[in-house]
Amino acid sequence: MRLVLLGPPGAGKGTQAELLADKLGVPHISTGNLFRANISQQTPLGREAQKYLDAGNLVPSDVTNRMVESRIAEPDAVKGFVLDGYPRTVDQAEALEKMLKESDRELNAVVSLVVPEDVVVERMLARGREDDNESVIRNRLRVYRDETEPLLEYYDGTVVSVDGVGSVEEVNDRIRRALGH
């Protein structure tokens, strides 16, 4: 099964992606982990990404796309994967679609975790991270709405919306039921 998990920062995508990947027997592919792995292994893509990060810039879609393309081509991802943090934009979604088509594959579903903004803010403040204050969190949510929410329209017909409020187990059960697993 090939899945994309969407949802605002703090919606629990990473936790749910790990659980789903484990239950489905496919890799959890997180862009954050991909960046860290490529940078620590000093791959050509990792060195390229590091230049942007060192300058305080976002890694461009082109570099991210190439990292994802390389990862989903690995043998453990041939039968499926759970993508977390990618795609973030419509241009990345188009790139993913092209990658999958080239190997005669397609996404099975896009899971959208629906969590009210105030709940997300509470969750993120509870994490206690130094850089997470309410204005920073609300700005990240605004960026998500502007850049990532358009994916819901792009993937219209493939999106499975799931209530992301509740215990980890409750949300995971909802996702699995929505996917028929």
DASULLIN-V814389 format. One line per field, one symbol per residue. ss: DSSP state (a for helix, b for strand, c for the rest). burial: b if it has 16 or more other ideal C-beta (glycine too) atoms within 10 Angstrom, else e. A space follows every 50 residues. Layout:
BEGIN
ss: ???
burial: ???
END
This chain:
BEGIN
ss: cbbbbbccccccaaaaaaaaaaaaccbbbbaaaaaaaaaacccaaaaaaa aaaaccccccaaaaaaaaaaaaccaaacccbbbbcccccaaaaaaaaaaa aaccccccbbbbbbccaaaaaaaaaaaccccccaaaaaaaaaaaaaacca aaaaccccbbbbbccccaaaaaaaaaaaacc
burial: bbbbbbbbbbbbbeebbebbbeebebbbbbbeebbeebbeeeeebbebbe eeeeeeeebebebbbbbbbebbeeeebeebbbbbbbbbbeebbebbeebe eeeebebebbbbbebeeeebbebbeeeeeeebeeeebeebbeebeeebee beebbeeebbebebbeeeeebbebbbeebee
END
